[in-house]
Structures are given as C-alpha cells and as structure tokens.
Amino acid sequence: MDERRQNNRIDTQHAGMTAHDSINGEQIGIIGNLSPGGMMLITTRELYPEGILQLTLNPPQGCGIEPISMGLKILWSSPASSPAEHWVGLETIDINAPNAAMFADLLRYLEAHH
C-alpha cells in the first residue's frame, strides 16, 4: 500500500468507538484508529474509494466529549481478515469549528488513555 499518511494514528479499537451515518443514524462501523487528518473504519459494508460520508463519531463513554460530526472522503477499502468485514481509510474533508475543537479534545483524551 502506498504510504501517504501525514499524521500519527491513535489506535482506538480498545475504546469501542462507533461511527454512525449522520443522515439516518445507522451505525456504519467501529473506528480502528484516528489521526488529525482521518481514520480507519472497520465495517461490514463494502465502501468504494472516492465516495463521501457524513459521519457522527461517538467518543468513549465517560470522556465528557459530545458526538462529533464530520464529512469524510473514502481513500481506500480492503477486505479485513475477518469474513464480511472491510477496513476503510477515510480522510477528513469537512468539519466545523465546534466539532474540530471536540475532535482535538478527543485525540488528546485518547492519547492520554491509550
């Protein structure tokens, strides 16, 4: 895989963070890792590169951070080692100032509790 990552990733699988479609509230998957520029999503859906998602991230319970909405572009998708699961690389392309501040708080929280 071509490595273009500009930021270090924070492993979030232990945190059990979920991502939901901001339009209909349906759970899309579990967040595998996060960085300031995007994330890896673990999902049972086949998603296609160049697609756009509007997701709401649910921070770990008890961290004091509200759900965070953002727009993301699908960079890549690959079958996972588990049947019917996919790993999906997402790039953050749209996030408003209040959500960006909460996202920065979330990254600091996860780094401190990793």
One Martini backbone bead per residue (centre of mass of N, CA, C, O) as a GRO file, in nm:
protein
  114
    1MET     BB    1   0.099   0.035   0.020
    2ASP     BB    2   0.062   0.367  -0.006
    3GLU     BB    3   0.235   0.603   0.192
    4ARG     BB    4   0.055   0.922   0.302
    5ARG     BB    5   0.079   0.980   0.586
    6GLN     BB    6   0.088   1.278   0.813
    7ASN     BB    7  -0.018   1.122   1.071
    8ASN     BB    8  -0.057   0.992   1.359
    9ARG     BB    9  -0.191   0.714   1.502
   10ILE     BB   10  -0.477   0.610   1.700
   11ASP     BB   11  -0.570   0.357   1.879
   12THR     BB   12  -0.940   0.256   1.916
   13GLN     BB   13  -1.046  -0.035   1.969
   14HIS     BB   14  -1.058  -0.027   2.290
   15ALA     BB   15  -1.296   0.206   2.293
   16GLY     BB   16  -1.554   0.146   2.107
   17MET     BB   17  -1.593   0.324   1.859
   18THR     BB   18  -1.849   0.477   1.674
   19ALA     BB   19  -2.010   0.503   1.349
   20HIS     BB   20  -2.251   0.730   1.202
   21ASP     BB   21  -2.497   0.821   1.014
   22SER     BB   22  -2.608   1.151   0.998
   23ILE     BB   23  -2.884   1.103   0.851
   24ASN     BB   24  -2.999   0.800   0.990
   25GLY     BB   25  -2.808   0.669   1.240
   26GLU     BB   26  -2.653   0.444   1.125
   27GLN     BB   27  -2.436   0.204   1.168
   28ILE     BB   28  -2.114   0.161   1.009
   29GLY     BB   29  -1.889   0.135   1.256
   30ILE     BB   30  -1.556   0.095   1.366
   31ILE     BB   31  -1.291   0.254   1.513
   32GLY     BB   32  -0.949   0.187   1.471
   33ASN     BB   33  -0.840   0.483   1.389
   34LEU     BB   34  -0.676   0.806   1.457
   35SER     BB   35  -0.645   1.138   1.316
   36PRO     BB   36  -0.639   1.460   1.216
   37GLY     BB   37  -0.701   1.347   0.896
   38GLY     BB   38  -0.842   1.067   1.011
   39MET     BB   39  -0.940   0.715   0.937
   40MET     BB   40  -1.026   0.385   1.045
   41LEU     BB   41  -1.267   0.159   0.928
   42ILE     BB   42  -1.486  -0.092   1.057
   43THR     BB   43  -1.681  -0.294   0.827
   44THR     BB   44  -1.963  -0.461   0.655
   45ARG     BB   45  -1.920  -0.264   0.430
   46GLU     BB   46  -1.897  -0.173   0.098
   47LEU     BB   47  -1.665   0.066   0.011
   48TYR     BB   48  -1.577   0.343  -0.208
   49PRO     BB   49  -1.368   0.512  -0.364
   50GLU     BB   50  -1.458   0.865  -0.350
   51GLY     BB   51  -1.645   0.866  -0.139
   52ILE     BB   52  -1.901   1.014   0.074
   53LEU     BB   53  -1.921   1.097   0.426
   54GLN     BB   54  -2.156   1.144   0.702
   55LEU     BB   55  -2.034   1.151   1.031
   56THR     BB   56  -2.077   1.013   1.364
   57LEU     BB   57  -1.891   1.029   1.653
   58ASN     BB   58  -1.845   0.812   1.940
   59PRO     BB   59  -1.727   0.860   2.218
   60PRO     BB   60  -1.626   0.761   2.496
   61GLN     BB   61  -1.743   0.684   2.779
   62GLY     BB   62  -1.674   0.947   3.014
   63CYS     BB   63  -1.506   1.188   2.851
   64GLY     BB   64  -1.695   1.458   2.783
   65ILE     BB   65  -1.771   1.406   2.475
   66GLU     BB   66  -1.934   1.477   2.211
   67PRO     BB   67  -2.057   1.421   1.932
   68ILE     BB   68  -1.903   1.397   1.598
   69SER     BB   69  -1.912   1.585   1.302
   70MET     BB   70  -1.828   1.469   0.958
   71GLY     BB   71  -1.649   1.482   0.660
   72LEU     BB   72  -1.568   1.205   0.428
   73LYS     BB   73  -1.318   1.039   0.240
   74ILE     BB   74  -1.266   0.770   0.039
   75LEU     BB   75  -0.954   0.612  -0.023
   76TRP     BB   76  -0.997   0.308   0.091
   77SER     BB   77  -1.047  -0.058   0.042
   78SER     BB   78  -1.038  -0.364   0.250
   79PRO     BB   79  -1.020  -0.667   0.329
   80ALA     BB   80  -1.045  -0.839   0.602
   81SER     BB   81  -0.973  -1.112   0.806
   82SER     BB   82  -1.269  -1.104   0.836
   83PRO     BB   83  -1.552  -1.196   0.744
   84ALA     BB   84  -1.731  -0.928   0.599
   85GLU     BB   85  -1.490  -0.730   0.632
   86HIS     BB   86  -1.376  -0.381   0.636
   87TRP     BB   87  -1.124  -0.160   0.548
   88VAL     BB   88  -1.130   0.207   0.590
   89GLY     BB   89  -1.007   0.494   0.442
   90LEU     BB   90  -1.021   0.828   0.587
   91GLU     BB   91  -1.082   1.171   0.501
   92THR     BB   92  -1.092   1.480   0.617
   93ILE     BB   93  -1.310   1.752   0.466
   94ASP     BB   94  -1.536   1.823   0.703
   95ILE     BB   95  -1.531   2.070   0.977
   96ASN     BB   96  -1.634   2.238   1.225
   97ALA     BB   97  -1.524   2.417   1.487
   98PRO     BB   98  -1.660   2.265   1.725
   99ASN     BB   99  -1.582   1.977   1.620
  100ALA     BB  100  -1.275   2.026   1.603
  101ALA     BB  101  -1.238   2.072   1.908
  102MET     BB  102  -1.348   1.793   1.997
  103PHE     BB  103  -1.146   1.626   1.832
  104ALA     BB  104  -0.893   1.728   1.977
  105ASP     BB  105  -0.985   1.629   2.255
  106LEU     BB  106  -1.004   1.331   2.176
  107LEU     BB  107  -0.710   1.285   2.099
  108ARG     BB  108  -0.597   1.357   2.378
  109TYR     BB  109  -0.749   1.145   2.537
  110LEU     BB  110  -0.644   0.892   2.382
  111GLU     BB  111  -0.344   0.938   2.437
  112ALA     BB  112  -0.377   0.928   2.758
  113HIS     BB  113  -0.556   0.628   2.727
  114HIS     BB  114  -0.358   0.414   2.560
   0.00000   0.00000   0.00000
